[in-house]
């Protein structure tokens, strides 16, 4: 009986997702956090960054939702998009412009460029989250706003990075965090609006010191938390990206 009820609940959840044209959002109350890299204060410690209240999708955008976007905006379909906006690998896991495996309908859409993700969010009346917004939400576990010092949190991050083909799982596969947001870890990497400036140092990241200076010998020395392996990986990845790049395990979600 218990197994039967679980199956019914799962079917209802999947049916609800299929009917969603726009991902539901939650409000993230503003606060502050200490980023992995940032501006150092007088005591040489990295200054906290203030994050204003905003809204964030509780799930990454799915293949089904992105297909609905492509039907309305055919210029972003695989066979039509311009190379300046997306590499040839754009949506390469789909069978054609508007066709993919039914099993992937509620999996996060991947092989998406920054330009495409940005356009999708804009057409939804939303935007991509900033790095600070994304990291602020990602530091939470189910009980607390900042779980980065907790051993179980660090172990979970490392374990999730070692799990293969997580991009094939349905959105909502990982536990929700303190804010009610799912899949911040353990599903796919996600685009942020300012991905190409996250490694610039100085106030508001306007300093001319860039990626090479930080990651060729200086990165660990400038970091706020040497145990934050997940953040190191995310910052390293963002520093290597270009806006038209696509990756099999790179998706996105929107903010407001």
VEXDREN-2710 file (C-alpha; in Angstrom, 1 decimal):
% VEXDREN-2710
k/r/px/py/pz
1/UNK/0.0/0.0/0.0
2/UNK/2.8/2.4/0.9
3/UNK/4.6/1.7/-2.4
4/UNK/1.3/2.3/-4.2
5/UNK/0.9/5.7/-2.5
6/UNK/4.4/6.7/-3.3
7/UNK/3.9/5.9/-7.0
8/UNK/0.7/7.9/-7.1
9/UNK/2.4/10.9/-5.5
10/UNK/5.3/10.6/-8.0
11/UNK/2.9/10.5/-10.9
12/UNK/1.0/13.5/-9.6
13/UNK/4.2/15.5/-9.2
14/UNK/5.4/14.6/-12.7
15/UNK/2.0/15.6/-14.1
16/UNK/2.1/18.9/-12.2
17/UNK/5.6/19.6/-13.7
18/UNK/4.4/18.8/-17.2
19/UNK/1.7/21.4/-16.8
20/UNK/4.2/24.1/-15.7
21/UNK/5.1/26.6/-18.4
22/UNK/7.1/28.7/-15.9
23/UNK/9.0/27.5/-12.9
24/UNK/7.5/28.6/-9.5
25/UNK/9.6/31.0/-7.5
26/UNK/10.4/31.6/-3.8
27/UNK/11.5/34.8/-2.2
28/UNK/15.0/34.9/-0.8
29/UNK/15.3/37.3/2.1
30/UNK/18.3/39.6/1.7
31/UNK/21.4/39.2/3.9
32/UNK/25.1/39.0/3.6
33/UNK/27.7/36.3/3.0
34/UNK/31.5/36.1/2.6
35/UNK/32.3/35.0/-0.9
36/UNK/35.2/32.8/-1.8
37/UNK/36.9/35.7/-3.5
38/UNK/36.2/39.4/-2.9
39/UNK/37.5/42.7/-1.5
40/UNK/39.7/42.5/1.5
41/UNK/39.2/44.8/4.5
42/UNK/41.7/46.4/6.8
43/UNK/42.2/43.2/8.7
44/UNK/42.9/41.4/5.4
45/UNK/39.8/39.3/5.7
46/UNK/37.4/39.3/2.7
47/UNK/34.5/41.7/3.3
48/UNK/31.0/40.3/3.4
49/UNK/28.8/41.0/0.4
50/UNK/25.3/42.3/0.9
51/UNK/22.6/40.6/-1.1
52/UNK/19.2/42.3/-1.5
53/UNK/16.0/40.3/-1.4
54/UNK/15.1/38.7/-4.7
55/UNK/13.1/35.8/-6.1
56/UNK/14.6/32.6/-7.5
57/UNK/13.1/29.6/-9.4
58/UNK/12.9/26.6/-7.2
59/UNK/14.0/24.3/-10.0
60/UNK/16.3/24.6/-13.0
61/UNK/14.6/25.1/-16.4
62/UNK/13.6/21.7/-17.9
63/UNK/13.8/20.4/-21.5
64/UNK/10.0/20.6/-21.8
65/UNK/9.9/24.3/-20.7
66/UNK/12.8/25.2/-23.0
67/UNK/10.9/23.5/-25.9
68/UNK/7.9/25.7/-25.2
69/UNK/10.2/28.7/-25.4
70/UNK/11.7/27.5/-28.8
71/UNK/8.2/27.1/-30.2
72/UNK/7.5/30.8/-29.5
73/UNK/11.0/31.9/-30.5
74/UNK/12.2/29.7/-33.4
75/UNK/15.3/31.8/-34.0
76/UNK/16.8/30.1/-31.0
77/UNK/16.2/26.6/-32.3
78/UNK/19.2/24.5/-32.9
79/UNK/19.2/24.7/-36.7
80/UNK/18.7/28.5/-36.7
81/UNK/20.7/30.0/-33.9
82/UNK/23.7/32.0/-34.9
83/UNK/27.1/30.8/-34.0
84/UNK/27.9/34.0/-32.2
85/UNK/25.2/33.1/-29.7
86/UNK/25.8/29.4/-29.3
87/UNK/28.4/26.7/-30.2
88/UNK/27.5/23.8/-32.6
89/UNK/27.0/21.7/-29.5
90/UNK/24.0/23.8/-28.5
91/UNK/21.1/21.3/-27.7
92/UNK/23.2/18.6/-29.3
93/UNK/21.6/16.0/-27.1
94/UNK/18.2/16.6/-28.6
95/UNK/17.1/14.5/-31.6
96/UNK/16.1/17.6/-33.6
97/UNK/15.0/21.3/-33.1
98/UNK/12.0/20.4/-31.0
99/UNK/12.4/16.7/-30.2
100/UNK/14.1/14.9/-27.3
101/UNK/13.6/11.7/-25.4
102/UNK/10.3/11.7/-23.5
103/UNK/12.3/10.5/-20.5
104/UNK/14.2/13.8/-20.5
105/UNK/11.2/16.1/-20.5
106/UNK/11.5/17.0/-16.8
107/UNK/15.3/16.8/-16.7
108/UNK/17.2/20.1/-16.7
109/UNK/17.9/21.5/-20.1
110/UNK/21.6/21.5/-20.8
111/UNK/23.9/22.3/-23.7
112/UNK/22.6/25.9/-23.3
113/UNK/24.7/29.0/-23.9
114/UNK/24.6/32.0/-21.6
115/UNK/23.0/34.0/-24.4
116/UNK/20.2/31.5/-24.7
117/UNK/19.7/31.2/-21.0
118/UNK/19.6/35.0/-20.7
119/UNK/17.0/35.3/-23.5
120/UNK/14.8/32.6/-22.0
121/UNK/14.7/34.4/-18.7
122/UNK/14.0/37.7/-20.3
123/UNK/11.1/36.2/-22.2
124/UNK/9.7/34.9/-18.9
125/UNK/9.9/38.5/-17.5
126/UNK/12.8/37.3/-15.4
127/UNK/16.7/37.4/-15.4
128/UNK/19.6/35.2/-14.6
129/UNK/20.7/35.4/-11.0
130/UNK/24.0/37.1/-10.2
131/UNK/26.9/35.1/-8.8
132/UNK/26.4/36.6/-5.3
133/UNK/22.7/35.7/-5.4
134/UNK/23.4/32.2/-6.5
135/UNK/26.2/31.6/-4.0
136/UNK/24.1/33.1/-1.2
137/UNK/21.3/30.5/-1.8
138/UNK/23.7/27.7/-2.5
139/UNK/25.4/28.0/0.9
140/UNK/22.3/26.8/2.7
141/UNK/21.4/23.3/3.7
142/UNK/17.9/22.2/4.9
143/UNK/18.3/23.8/8.4
144/UNK/20.5/26.8/8.1
145/UNK/21.2/29.8/5.7
146/UNK/25.0/29.1/5.8
147/UNK/26.1/25.5/6.1
148/UNK/29.5/25.8/4.6
149/UNK/31.4/24.9/7.8
150/UNK/29.3/21.8/8.4
151/UNK/31.1/18.6/7.6
152/UNK/28.0/16.9/6.1
153/UNK/27.5/19.8/3.8
154/UNK/31.1/19.7/2.5
155/UNK/30.9/15.9/2.1
156/UNK/27.6/16.2/0.2
157/UNK/29.1/18.7/-2.2
158/UNK/32.1/16.5/-3.0
159/UNK/29.9/13.4/-3.3
160/UNK/27.5/15.1/-5.7
161/UNK/30.4/16.2/-7.9
162/UNK/31.5/12.6/-8.2
163/UNK/28.1/11.2/-9.2
164/UNK/27.9/10.6/-13.0
165/UNK/25.2/11.7/-15.4
166/UNK/23.1/13.7/-12.9
167/UNK/21.9/15.8/-15.7
168/UNK/19.6/13.0/-16.7
169/UNK/17.7/13.2/-13.4
170/UNK/14.4/15.0/-13.1
171/UNK/14.4/18.5/-11.5
172/UNK/13.6/18.3/-7.8
173/UNK/15.7/15.1/-7.4
174/UNK/17.8/16.6/-4.7
175/UNK/16.6/17.8/-1.3
176/UNK/15.3/21.4/-1.0
177/UNK/17.4/23.8/1.1
178/UNK/16.5/26.3/3.8
179/UNK/14.9/28.6/1.2
180/UNK/12.8/25.9/-0.4
181/UNK/15.1/25.8/-3.5
182/UNK/16.0/22.4/-5.1
183/UNK/19.0/21.2/-7.1
184/UNK/21.5/23.9/-6.2
185/UNK/24.0/21.0/-5.9
186/UNK/24.0/17.5/-7.4
187/UNK/22.2/18.1/-10.7
188/UNK/23.9/20.5/-13.1
189/UNK/26.1/23.5/-13.1
190/UNK/24.2/26.7/-13.7
191/UNK/24.8/30.0/-15.6
192/UNK/24.8/33.3/-13.7
193/UNK/24.5/36.7/-15.2
194/UNK/28.0/37.9/-14.4
195/UNK/29.9/34.6/-14.9
196/UNK/32.7/36.4/-16.9
197/UNK/33.6/38.8/-14.1
198/UNK/33.4/36.6/-11.0
199/UNK/37.2/36.3/-10.7
200/UNK/37.9/40.0/-11.0
201/UNK/39.1/41.4/-7.8
202/UNK/38.7/44.9/-6.3
203/UNK/35.6/46.9/-5.3
204/UNK/32.6/45.8/-7.3
205/UNK/35.1/43.6/-9.2
206/UNK/36.3/46.5/-11.3
207/UNK/40.0/45.9/-10.7
208/UNK/42.0/44.9/-13.8
209/UNK/43.5/41.8/-12.1
210/UNK/41.8/38.8/-13.8
211/UNK/41.5/35.1/-14.1
212/UNK/45.1/34.2/-14.9
213/UNK/46.5/36.2/-11.9
214/UNK/44.1/34.5/-9.5
215/UNK/44.3/31.0/-10.7
216/UNK/47.9/30.8/-11.7
217/UNK/49.4/30.6/-8.2
218/UNK/47.4/33.2/-6.4
219/UNK/43.9/31.8/-6.1
220/UNK/44.2/29.8/-2.9
221/UNK/46.0/32.6/-1.1
222/UNK/43.2/35.0/-2.0
223/UNK/40.4/32.7/-1.0
224/UNK/38.3/33.2/2.1
225/UNK/37.8/29.4/2.8
226/UNK/40.3/26.8/1.7
227/UNK/37.9/24.0/2.7
228/UNK/35.2/25.2/0.3
229/UNK/35.9/22.7/-2.5
230/UNK/32.6/23.2/-4.2
231/UNK/33.0/26.9/-4.5
232/UNK/36.6/26.5/-5.9
233/UNK/35.2/24.3/-8.6
234/UNK/32.4/26.7/-9.5
235/UNK/34.7/29.7/-9.7
236/UNK/37.2/27.8/-11.7
237/UNK/34.6/26.7/-14.2
238/UNK/33.0/30.2/-14.5
239/UNK/36.5/31.6/-15.2
240/UNK/36.9/29.3/-18.2
241/UNK/33.6/30.0/-19.9
242/UNK/32.6/32.2/-22.8
243/UNK/29.0/33.3/-23.4
244/UNK/28.4/31.1/-26.4
245/UNK/29.8/27.9/-24.7
246/UNK/27.6/25.0/-24.1
247/UNK/28.1/21.9/-21.8
248/UNK/26.3/18.7/-21.3
249/UNK/26.0/19.4/-17.6
250/UNK/25.4/23.1/-17.7
251/UNK/21.9/24.4/-17.3
252/UNK/20.2/27.5/-15.6
253/UNK/17.4/28.9/-13.6
254/UNK/15.9/32.3/-13.5
255/UNK/15.7/35.1/-10.9
256/UNK/13.6/38.2/-10.4
END
